[in-house]
């Protein structure tokens, strides 16, 4: 379920519950008022009827067999006339009857007469007055006392009683009236006061909840779209939110985040030309500046240099020199980064590359040698292209050595570079220098060659004397990838 739908349901439910509670309260209030009004009318009719009834006539028929007496017929006709006169749209009299005490037991209450015309439902003189399935045994005096406070009387709100006294003031009977609320009147009262306002309020609440949910979520969807574009790499996205101060501040925070990511991406792109993307991601993921410290570890170092570049550059315009070097280094860097190498530095027409740092590489020797072979192959392809364009071409010498070295960030907090120092680095540089005299494009030390001997084809170069070392070193020239069907020379 979306946030908009959740908000709409929450607001709609809140309004519906509150409106329903108000409607329920109004219903109970209207119900109380309606009951009170019905009872008031019943008491008024009962009192008026009692005033019209002759107590002597009631006393004369207060026994079994009274239906044959003329007083019974006259009184019944009078009560039915009162009943019929009060059957209106707003009130409907169900019946009018009289209650008297039983001759043998005054506590038991009996019917005197009843205006009900259907014989099977009518009460006859002498029938015991029942309420709640039990005979009433409080006498007509008890009924009169309870009837004065109907809220505590079991007869119900639609029943009312009025006392009937003889000339001596003795209570001789109770005139009872039972009303049935007219359905049309009830629906008019409840519908006008509850159902119509509730329906209107519910409709208005749903519409307002929908509009409010859309108004609240529209800025959120706009911000979400901006975040999605930023997540896809579009750091030029400008988030906007036409809404409250909170949404405006959120949009400003998103724009600041995009600016920071854009700056970070710019730095990564500028730095990615020096080290592989894998190494760069590892460094940037730490979220802190590199420390000025070093560590001793085994690495493989590759030096490459263009042979005879200085005299060749003297006969070229500066623009041509820069263009040539940029094209050369562009292709070489792609090869190096593809094989997991880290470009330590550019050295005019050459460069220094490290394998195995800053990230450990268990196959650093293999990667370094493969890089050298691919660089020479790429240079041969470039030379063919340049010659076809009438441009100059050149050759390149590469030296590779493996061993321990100190690697780390060297410099100051304002400017530092990740590099390697030690005899391993110096020997790699010396082997690259000796490649011209040895007539070998790639010169590899014994330390590197011994680690990957079966994987490549080798040509021994013997003991090589290098500048800065009193002892000669054993070197090899790599001729290509080993043929598994043949044994590589050692």
N, C-alpha and C positions, 0 to 999 in steps of 0.2 A: 504494500500500500504506500503510495507516494505521500510526501509531507503535506502537499496541498490537500489530498483527500483526508488524511488524518486530522488536519486542522479544521477542515469543513465538517467532518463528523463530530469532532470535539465541540466546536462552537454550536453546531446544530443540536447536538445532544444536550448541551448546557442550557440552551434557550428552551428546548422542548421540555426538559425536566422542570425548569423553573416555571415555565408557562403552565405545564401540567399540574404542578403543585398549587399554583394560584387558581387554576380551574377547579381542582379538587376542593380547595378551600371554599371557593365560591359555590360549588355544588352543595357542600355541606351546609353552608349558610342559607342558600336558597331552599334546601330541603327543610331546614329548621323553620324558616319563615313560612314555607308552604304548609308544613304541619301545624304551625301555630295559627295560621289563617284558617285552615280547615277546622281546627278545634274551636276557634272563636266563633265561626259560623255555626258549628254544631251546637255549641252552648247557647248561642243566641236563639237558634230555632227551638232548642229544648226548653229554654226559659219562656219563650213566647207561647209555645204549645202548652206548657204547664199552666200558664195564666189563663188559657182559654178552656181548659178542661174542668169539668165540675167534679170536685172531690167526692160528692155523694154518689155520682154515677160510677166512679171508679170503685168505691167501696161496695156498691151493690153487685158488681160483677166479679168481685175478687174471690171466686170459688169455682169449683168444677161445675160444669153445666151452665155456665154463664152465657154461652153462645146463643142460648134460646131466649134470653131476656132482651126486651126492647132497648134497654139502656146500652147493652153491648153493641147492638147494630148501630145505634145513633152515635156512640163514641167512636166506633170503628170508622164510620163514614166521615166523621169530623177529622180524625187523624189522617185518613187517606187524602182528604182535601188539602190538609196542611202539607202532606208529603208531596202531592202533585204540584202544589203551588211553588214549592221550593226545588223542583227539578229543573235547573237552569244550566246554561253552558259553563258557568264558573263553579257550580256546585251541584251535586247530584245526591239526593237523599235516597239511601238504599231502603231504610225502613224506620218506622217510629213504633215504639212499644212501651208498655208499662210493666214495672216490676213491683211485686207485693210480697209481704212476708207469708210464709206457709202457715195455714191455720194450726196445724199440730206442732210446728216448730218454727217460731218466729225468726230464728237465726238462718234458716234455709230460705232462699229467695226463689220465687216462682214468677212465671210470666202471667200477666193479667190479660192483655190482648196484644196482637201483632198485626201490623198493616201489610205484611207479606201476603200476596195473592196466590202464590203457588203453594198448593196444599203440602207437597212433600218438603218444602223448605220452611213453611210457616210454623210458628210456635203457638201452642194452644194454651188456654187457661189451665193452670195447674202444672205445666211443664217446668221442671227445675232449671234454673239459670246456671249454666255452666260457663266457666272461663278457664282456658288452659287444660281442658279435659277433665276438670274436677268441678263439683258443685260449689257454688259460692255460699259460704255459711257464716257470713258476717252480718246478715240482716240488711234491711234497706237503710238502717241507720249507718251501718259501716260503709255501704256504697256511697251514701251522701257525703260522709266525711272524706272518703278517698277521692271522690269526684271533684272536690274543691281544689285538689292538688293533683292534676292529671299526670304530671311528670312521674309520679310514683304509683300510678294506677295501672293495673294490668289490662284494663279494657282497651287501651290504645288511644292514639291521638285523634282518630276519626270517630270516636264515640264520646258522647256528652250526656250528662244526666242533670235533671232539674227536679227539686223536691216538690211534692204536692201535699199540702196540709189541709186538714178539715177546719171547721169553724172554731174548734177548741185549740187549734195550733198543733195537733198531733200529726206526725208524719204518717201518711197512709199509703203512699206509693212514690215511686220514682219514674219520671218520664224519660225514656232513653231514645236517643237519636243516633243513627249510624249513617255516616256520609261516605260516599265513594268519590275520590278526586276525579274530576272530568279529565280524560286524556288530552283533549285539545287545550285545556287551560294549563295542564302540567307542561306540555311541550312548548307552549308559548312562553311560559315563565322561564323554563330551563334553557330553551333554545335562544331566547333573546338575551339572556344574561350570561350564558356560559359558552354554548357551542359556537355561536357566530363570532364572538371575540376570540375564542381559542383558535378557530380555523383561520381567522385573519392574522392573528399573532404568529401562528405556526408558519403560515405562508411567508409573512414578512421576515420571520427569523431565518427561514431557509434561504431566502434571497439575500439577506444581509450576511449570513454566514458564507455563502458562496462568493459574494463580492469581497468580503474581508479576507477570505482565504486566498483569493486571486491577488488582492492588493499586497498581502504579506509575502506571498511566495514569488511574485513576479521579480522583485529584486534578487531573490535567492537563485532563481533559474538563470538570471542574467550573470550573476557572479559565478555560478556553476559552469556556464558556457565559457566564460573567460578562463577559469581554472582548467577546463578541458583543453582549450587551445594552448595554454601554457604547458600543460602536461605533454602535448604533442610536439613541443619544441618551438612554438611561436612565442618567443619572449618579447615581441614588440606589442603584444596585446595590451590594451588599456581597458581595465575593468571600470564600469560605470554602474551606479545604482541610484535610481531616482526613488528615494524613500526617506526613511528616518535617518537621524544622525548615526545610529549604529551601523546601518548598511553603508553609509558614505564612508565611515571609518574603516569598515571591512574592505571596501573597494580600494581605499588608499593603501591598506596593508597588502592587498594582493598586488597592486602596482609596484609597491616597494619590493615585494618578493620577486616579481618578474624582472625588475631592474637588477636585483642582486644576481639572479640566475643568468641574466644576459651578460653581466660583467664577468661572472664565473665562466660562462661558456666562451667568452672572448679570450680569457686567460688560458683556458684549456686548449683552444684552437691554436693560440700563439705558442703554447708550450708543447703541443702535440708534435710539432716538427722536430723536437729534440729527443723525445722518448716515446716508447710505444704507448698505445691507448691503454693497454692493460696496466702498465706501470703508472700512468697518469691517473687513472681511476683509483688505483690503490692509494696514491699520495693524497688526492683530493678528498677521498672518503674519510680520512682521519679528522678533517675539520680543524686542523691546527697548523701553524707554521712549522716547517722543518727545523730541527735543532742543529746547531753547529757542533757536530760530533762525527766521529768515524768509527768504523768497526773493521776487524780483520776477517776476511773471508776469501774463499777460492773464487776466482773469476777467470774469464777468458777475454783477452783484449785483442781487438783487430785494428790495425792501422792501414790506411790506404792513401796513396799519393799518385798524382798524375805525373808521369815521367816526361821530363823536358818541357814542363809547362811554362817556366819563366822565359826562356828564349822565344817560345812560340807566342807568348802574350805580348812580347815587345813589338811584334809586327802587326798587332791587331789594335783596333780602336777600343777604348775603355768600355764602350757600350757592348761591343762584341764579346769582350772578355766576360763581362757580367752575365750576358745572355747565355753564353756557352756554359759557364759554371752553374748557373741556376738550373739549366736543363739537365746537366749532368747530375748535380746533387739531388734534383727532384726525383729522378729515376732510382738513384742509389738509396736514398732515404726510404723509398717505398719498399725496396727489397729488405733493408735492415729491419724496419719496423714489422714487416710481415713475419720475420723469423724471431721476433722477440728481443731484438737488440736495443740497447740504450745508447743514443748518440751523446757522447761525452762532450765533444767540442769539434768545431770546424777549424782546420789548420791551413788557411789560405786555399790551396788547391788540393787539400786532403782532409781527412777527419779521423777521429779516434772513436771507436765503438766498444762498448762493454757488454758482455753477456754474463748473466748470473748475478746481477745487481741492478737496482736495489731489491729485486725479487729473486729468490733462489730459483735456479734452473738446473735440474739434474742432468739435462742433456745439452749443457751450454757449449761443450766442445763441438758436438755435431752441428748445432745451430750456427756456430761461428763459421765452420768450414763450408756448410751449405750456403751461407750468406756470401762467402767469398766466391764460390763457384757461380752463383746466380748473378753477382755483381759483374763478374767478367763476361758472362753470357749477355747480360743487358748492355754492357759497354760495346760488345761486338755488334749487337743489333743497332745501337745508336750510331756507331761508326759507319755502318753501311748506309744508314739514312743520310748522315752528314755528307758522305762522299757523293751520294746521288744528288745532293743539293749544291755541290761544289764547295762545301765547307771543309775545314780542317778536322782531322780526327787525331786521336792520341791513344796511348796505352796506359795501363794503370798497374802499379805494384801493390801487393797486399802482404802484410806480415801478421802472423797469429801466434799467440803464446798463452799458456794457462799456468796458473799458480796462485799463491797467496798474495794479497795486496790489501792496503788500507783504503776503504771506500767510505764516502760520506760527504756531507755538505761542508765546503771549505770557503772561507771568506769572512764577511761581516754580516750583521743583521740588515744592513742597507743593500748589500750585494753579495750573493753567494752562488756557488755552482756545485752541482753534484759531480764528483770526479773520483778517480782512483790514482793512487800513487804507490810507488814501490818498484822493485827490480823486475817484477813480472811485466809491468807497463813499459819499462825501459827496453827490455829485451824484445818485446813485440815491435817497438818502434825501430830498433836496430835491424831486425829481420826484414822489415819493409824496406829499409834503406839498402840492405844487401841484395834485395831481389833483382836489381838491375845487373849487378856483377855476376850473379848466379844464373842469369838468363832464365828466370822462373817468374811467372806472374803471381803465384801464391806460394809463400814460404811459411812453413809451419814448424814450430819447435817440436822436440821430441815429447815434451810434457803433454802437448795437445794431441799429437799423432798417436801416442800409445793408448789414449782413451777411446779413439774411434778408428783404430787400425783396420778392422774388417769391413768397415762401411764405405771406404773410399779407395781409389787407386792412387798409389804413391810412387814417387821417384826419389830415391835417396840422394841427398845433396852432400853427404859426408859431413866432416867437421868444418864448421864455419867460424871464422874469427870475426867478432863484432867489436865495434868501437866501445870502449869503456869497460871491457872485460878481459882479464888476463888469460882466462881459459876459453878455449873454443867450445862451441855448442853443436850438437848434432841437429841437422835440419832436414826437412823433407819438402818436396813440391807435390801438391795435390793435383792430380791430372783429371779427376772426375769421380763419379759415383762408382762403387765397386760392382763388377759383374759377378753375381752369385754363382755362376757356373765355373768361375775361374778363381784361383788363389791369388790374393793381393800380395805384391812384393813387400818385404819388410825393410 
